[in-house]
Structure formats: C-alpha cells, structure tokens
Amino acid sequence: MKRGIIIGLAVLMTIILVSFILNTYLEKQRNFGKYKTMNDFSFSTLYNEVQNTSTLPKYKGYVVQIFSTECGICKDEANEYHNHNDSMQNILFIMLSIDSIAKIKEFALKQQLYNTDNFIFGHIEKKVIEANFGSVIGPSLFIYNSEKELISKEVIANSATLLNYFEKGER
C-alpha cells in the first residue's frame, strides 16, 4: 500500500515538473514575439551621456548585446569582434551592461573596442532590460535588421554567424 502511494506521488511530481518546464518554454516563445522590434530606450554611454535608440545612426544591422564585464564568454566574443571588425563595419554593436561605467569602460579598453566607430558601450538599468528584452539570463544578443526588426535572439554568436544574418537576412 505504501509502495503504491510513493509510486503515485512520484508520477504526480513528474507530471507537475514536466508541465512546469513545458509552460516555461511556451511562455518564452510567446515573449519572443512580444519584442519583435527594437523599442526606444535610453542608456548611459561611457561618457556619461544619455543615448536613446531612436537616435542611432543608420546601419545595415544592429546587435544589442547584454553582457557582464566579468563574463568569460563575453570577453571571448568581444575579442572575436575585435579580430573581425573590418568585415563588420556595417553592423552597429550596442554593448550594454548593468555593471558600473568604470567597469564597462575597462572592458571596452581591454577588448580594444573603446574607440571603434561601430561599437557603443553603455550602462543600462535592469528594469530597462526587462521592459525591452524580457527576462535575460547571462549574456544575450538581440540581432536586428536595418529597420530595427528582430531577426534572432542568441546567447553566443561569433562574427561569422552575425555576418551570415545580415548577408542572408536569417539563418
């Protein structure tokens, strides 16, 4: 009798867990459609100026990367971007972090992207991230076309992947 109850509870718990995971996945899929275009939002640049996305210069594509200055993957990606930046001059990178401006500036300097024309580094508040990109865990890239329409959301993307998006539109 006890064994049957334990098995029944285990099955019930498994069903609840699977339902929770499926519901979370479906919610993320619904939220992806919610952010189909780049909203107008503001962030602080490394020069302590406020930049709004509505005043960005015209580019073939835009990559908004939410990153952490301590993230190893973020450092590797930034190094990759630096090494291949000549081929990505038509893409504007908007590198945003909740870290302090001093830490973001240090990151940009170390990655040799500080004075690069097609890179804007800035500080953004967590509530602004959530309002414009939803729940973001870890590094995230939001890839937009020239009309600021969302092409894809990625966790990691090297320069070849990004170039592929803008040459063909999508993967």
C-alpha atoms as a printed R data frame, in Angstrom:
    type eleno elety resid chain resno      x      y       z
1   ATOM     1    CA   MET     A     1  0.000  0.000   0.000
2   ATOM     2    CA   LYS     A     2  2.749  2.457   0.965
3   ATOM     3    CA   ARG     A     3  4.713  1.497  -2.122
4   ATOM     4    CA   GLY     A     4  1.725  2.323  -4.344
5   ATOM     5    CA   ILE     A     5  1.322  5.726  -2.695
6   ATOM     6    CA   ILE     A     6  5.019  6.506  -3.174
7   ATOM     7    CA   ILE     A     7  4.889  5.493  -6.854
8   ATOM     8    CA   GLY     A     8  1.711  7.531  -7.336
9   ATOM     9    CA   LEU     A     9  3.321 10.597  -5.746
10  ATOM    10    CA   ALA     A    10  6.450 10.157  -7.888
11  ATOM    11    CA   VAL     A    11  4.338 10.004 -11.058
12  ATOM    12    CA   LEU     A    12  2.335 13.044  -9.964
13  ATOM    13    CA   MET     A    13  5.515 15.021  -9.194
14  ATOM    14    CA   THR     A    14  6.966 14.063 -12.594
15  ATOM    15    CA   ILE     A    15  3.812 15.255 -14.370
16  ATOM    16    CA   ILE     A    16  3.907 18.541 -12.445
17  ATOM    17    CA   LEU     A    17  7.598 19.060 -13.261
18  ATOM    18    CA   VAL     A    18  7.112 18.329 -16.969
19  ATOM    19    CA   SER     A    19  4.094 20.668 -17.051
20  ATOM    20    CA   PHE     A    20  6.114 23.429 -15.398
21  ATOM    21    CA   ILE     A    21  9.020 23.048 -17.854
22  ATOM    22    CA   LEU     A    22  6.669 22.988 -20.844
23  ATOM    23    CA   ASN     A    23  4.765 26.031 -19.600
24  ATOM    24    CA   THR     A    24  8.038 27.951 -19.062
25  ATOM    25    CA   TYR     A    25  9.190 27.071 -22.589
26  ATOM    26    CA   LEU     A    26  5.879 28.142 -24.135
27  ATOM    27    CA   GLU     A    27  5.923 31.412 -22.170
28  ATOM    28    CA   LYS     A    28  9.395 32.207 -23.528
29  ATOM    29    CA   GLN     A    29  8.165 31.504 -27.048
30  ATOM    30    CA   ARG     A    30  5.224 33.877 -26.562
31  ATOM    31    CA   ASN     A    31  7.556 36.562 -25.167
32  ATOM    32    CA   PHE     A    32  9.880 36.288 -28.178
33  ATOM    33    CA   GLY     A    33  7.074 37.643 -30.338
34  ATOM    34    CA   LYS     A    34  6.470 40.466 -27.876
35  ATOM    35    CA   TYR     A    35  9.842 42.046 -28.681
36  ATOM    36    CA   LYS     A    36  9.794 41.913 -32.497
37  ATOM    37    CA   THR     A    37 11.226 45.403 -32.930
38  ATOM    38    CA   MET     A    38 13.827 47.413 -31.079
39  ATOM    39    CA   ASN     A    39 11.958 49.671 -28.695
40  ATOM    40    CA   ASP     A    40 13.076 53.189 -27.955
41  ATOM    41    CA   PHE     A    41 15.003 53.101 -24.699
42  ATOM    42    CA   SER     A    42 17.837 55.036 -23.141
43  ATOM    43    CA   PHE     A    43 21.135 54.048 -21.579
44  ATOM    44    CA   SER     A    44 24.210 55.858 -20.249
45  ATOM    45    CA   THR     A    45 27.262 55.877 -22.506
46  ATOM    46    CA   LEU     A    46 30.850 55.657 -21.305
47  ATOM    47    CA   TYR     A    47 30.959 59.445 -21.489
48  ATOM    48    CA   ASN     A    48 28.042 59.713 -19.000
49  ATOM    49    CA   GLU     A    49 25.748 60.897 -21.772
50  ATOM    50    CA   VAL     A    50 22.262 59.533 -22.302
51  ATOM    51    CA   GLN     A    51 21.835 57.705 -25.622
52  ATOM    52    CA   ASN     A    52 18.419 56.778 -26.971
53  ATOM    53    CA   THR     A    53 17.966 54.012 -29.515
54  ATOM    54    CA   SER     A    54 15.651 56.248 -31.562
55  ATOM    55    CA   THR     A    55 18.645 58.444 -32.484
56  ATOM    56    CA   LEU     A    56 21.015 55.687 -33.551
57  ATOM    57    CA   PRO     A    57 22.735 56.184 -36.912
58  ATOM    58    CA   LYS     A    58 21.528 54.080 -39.847
59  ATOM    59    CA   TYR     A    59 23.316 50.720 -40.212
60  ATOM    60    CA   LYS     A    60 22.664 47.534 -42.175
61  ATOM    61    CA   GLY     A    61 22.074 45.785 -38.883
62  ATOM    62    CA   TYR     A    62 22.163 46.210 -35.139
63  ATOM    63    CA   VAL     A    63 23.348 43.868 -32.417
64  ATOM    64    CA   VAL     A    64 22.296 44.648 -28.869
65  ATOM    65    CA   GLN     A    65 24.391 42.583 -26.503
66  ATOM    66    CA   ILE     A    66 23.515 42.384 -22.825
67  ATOM    67    CA   PHE     A    67 26.739 41.329 -21.128
68  ATOM    68    CA   SER     A    68 28.692 41.256 -17.890
69  ATOM    69    CA   THR     A    69 32.213 42.615 -17.626
70  ATOM    70    CA   GLU     A    70 33.199 39.513 -15.631
71  ATOM    71    CA   CYS     A    71 31.775 37.003 -18.133
72  ATOM    72    CA   GLY     A    72 34.424 34.867 -19.838
73  ATOM    73    CA   ILE     A    73 32.202 34.130 -22.839
74  ATOM    74    CA   CYS     A    74 31.534 37.864 -23.238
75  ATOM    75    CA   LYS     A    75 35.280 38.563 -23.239
76  ATOM    76    CA   ASP     A    76 35.858 35.853 -25.855
77  ATOM    77    CA   GLU     A    77 33.072 37.229 -28.068
78  ATOM    78    CA   ALA     A    78 34.401 40.782 -27.770
79  ATOM    79    CA   ASN     A    79 37.864 39.548 -28.730
80  ATOM    80    CA   GLU     A    80 36.336 37.791 -31.751
81  ATOM    81    CA   TYR     A    81 34.513 41.000 -32.721
82  ATOM    82    CA   HIS     A    82 37.753 42.978 -32.445
83  ATOM    83    CA   ASN     A    83 39.629 40.483 -34.631
84  ATOM    84    CA   HIS     A    84 36.972 40.583 -37.373
85  ATOM    85    CA   ASN     A    85 35.650 44.116 -37.039
86  ATOM    86    CA   ASP     A    86 36.882 45.173 -40.502
87  ATOM    87    CA   SER     A    87 34.273 42.889 -42.057
88  ATOM    88    CA   MET     A    88 31.520 44.088 -39.692
89  ATOM    89    CA   GLN     A    89 31.669 47.859 -40.220
90  ATOM    90    CA   ASN     A    90 28.050 47.900 -41.443
91  ATOM    91    CA   ILE     A    91 26.797 46.471 -38.114
92  ATOM    92    CA   LEU     A    92 26.297 48.686 -35.069
93  ATOM    93    CA   PHE     A    93 27.040 46.911 -31.803
94  ATOM    94    CA   ILE     A    94 25.284 48.258 -28.723
95  ATOM    95    CA   MET     A    95 27.043 46.626 -25.801
96  ATOM    96    CA   LEU     A    96 25.029 47.102 -22.595
97  ATOM    97    CA   SER     A    97 25.718 46.021 -19.036
98  ATOM    98    CA   ILE     A    98 24.302 46.622 -15.570
99  ATOM    99    CA   ASP     A    99 27.895 46.929 -14.326
100 ATOM   100    CA   SER     A   100 29.369 50.325 -13.469
101 ATOM   101    CA   ILE     A   101 30.503 52.640 -16.233
102 ATOM   102    CA   ALA     A   102 34.078 52.336 -14.932
103 ATOM   103    CA   LYS     A   103 33.999 48.534 -15.316
104 ATOM   104    CA   ILE     A   104 32.363 48.754 -18.753
105 ATOM   105    CA   LYS     A   105 34.998 51.257 -19.890
106 ATOM   106    CA   GLU     A   106 37.773 48.966 -18.629
107 ATOM   107    CA   PHE     A   107 36.186 46.049 -20.512
108 ATOM   108    CA   ALA     A   108 35.982 48.089 -23.739
109 ATOM   109    CA   LEU     A   109 39.612 49.179 -23.386
110 ATOM   110    CA   LYS     A   110 40.888 45.642 -22.706
111 ATOM   111    CA   GLN     A   111 38.966 44.290 -25.695
112 ATOM   112    CA   GLN     A   112 40.314 47.114 -27.904
113 ATOM   113    CA   LEU     A   113 36.806 48.242 -28.861
114 ATOM   114    CA   TYR     A   114 36.736 51.535 -26.942
115 ATOM   115    CA   ASN     A   115 37.161 53.960 -29.846
116 ATOM   116    CA   THR     A   116 35.630 51.781 -32.528
117 ATOM   117    CA   ASP     A   117 33.043 53.628 -34.639
118 ATOM   118    CA   ASN     A   118 30.550 50.775 -34.823
119 ATOM   119    CA   PHE     A   119 30.578 49.937 -31.096
120 ATOM   120    CA   ILE     A   120 28.633 51.795 -28.416
121 ATOM   121    CA   PHE     A   121 29.165 50.692 -24.828
122 ATOM   122    CA   GLY     A   122 26.783 51.679 -22.089
123 ATOM   123    CA   HIS     A   123 25.252 51.098 -18.698
124 ATOM   124    CA   ILE     A   124 21.622 50.036 -18.554
125 ATOM   125    CA   GLU     A   125 19.332 49.502 -15.604
126 ATOM   126    CA   LYS     A   126 17.957 46.012 -15.030
127 ATOM   127    CA   LYS     A   127 14.355 47.280 -15.177
128 ATOM   128    CA   VAL     A   128 15.045 48.768 -18.639
129 ATOM   129    CA   ILE     A   129 16.397 45.401 -19.816
130 ATOM   130    CA   GLU     A   130 13.296 43.602 -18.557
131 ATOM   131    CA   ALA     A   131 10.950 46.158 -20.122
132 ATOM   132    CA   ASN     A   132 12.621 45.973 -23.549
133 ATOM   133    CA   PHE     A   133 14.026 42.450 -23.787
134 ATOM   134    CA   GLY     A   134 12.159 40.398 -21.212
135 ATOM   135    CA   SER     A   135 13.896 38.189 -18.708
136 ATOM   136    CA   VAL     A   136 17.555 37.914 -19.708
137 ATOM   137    CA   ILE     A   137 19.803 35.390 -18.010
138 ATOM   138    CA   GLY     A   138 23.502 35.626 -18.798
139 ATOM   139    CA   PRO     A   139 24.853 37.104 -21.999
140 ATOM   140    CA   SER     A   140 22.250 37.656 -24.690
141 ATOM   141    CA   LEU     A   141 22.374 39.069 -28.197
142 ATOM   142    CA   PHE     A   142 19.412 40.606 -29.934
143 ATOM   143    CA   ILE     A   143 20.042 40.820 -33.673
144 ATOM   144    CA   TYR     A   144 18.063 43.365 -35.685
145 ATOM   145    CA   ASN     A   145 17.934 44.256 -39.373
146 ATOM   146    CA   SER     A   146 18.308 47.791 -40.752
147 ATOM   147    CA   GLU     A   147 14.673 48.546 -39.882
148 ATOM   148    CA   LYS     A   148 15.308 47.510 -36.264
149 ATOM   149    CA   GLU     A   149 13.149 44.392 -36.639
150 ATOM   150    CA   LEU     A   150 14.279 41.408 -34.575
151 ATOM   151    CA   ILE     A   151 15.963 38.717 -36.652
152 ATOM   152    CA   SER     A   152 17.117 36.480 -33.823
153 ATOM   153    CA   LYS     A   153 17.948 36.204 -30.163
154 ATOM   154    CA   GLU     A   154 21.147 34.336 -29.342
155 ATOM   155    CA   VAL     A   155 23.231 33.567 -26.297
156 ATOM   156    CA   ILE     A   156 26.500 33.363 -28.206
157 ATOM   157    CA   ALA     A   157 27.295 34.495 -31.737
158 ATOM   158    CA   ASN     A   158 30.642 34.829 -33.438
159 ATOM   159    CA   SER     A   159 31.359 37.286 -36.230
160 ATOM   160    CA   ALA     A   160 30.738 34.701 -38.979
161 ATOM   161    CA   THR     A   161 27.274 33.954 -37.573
162 ATOM   162    CA   LEU     A   162 26.432 37.648 -37.373
163 ATOM   163    CA   LEU     A   163 27.631 38.328 -40.908
164 ATOM   164    CA   ASN     A   164 25.501 35.430 -42.133
165 ATOM   165    CA   TYR     A   165 22.396 37.046 -40.624
166 ATOM   166    CA   PHE     A   166 22.987 40.320 -42.431
167 ATOM   167    CA   GLU     A   167 24.004 38.785 -45.754
168 ATOM   168    CA   LYS     A   168 21.064 36.392 -45.943
169 ATOM   169    CA   GLY     A   169 18.588 38.016 -43.553
170 ATOM   170    CA   GLU     A   170 18.249 34.968 -41.338
171 ATOM   171    CA   ARG     A   171 19.816 31.604 -40.704
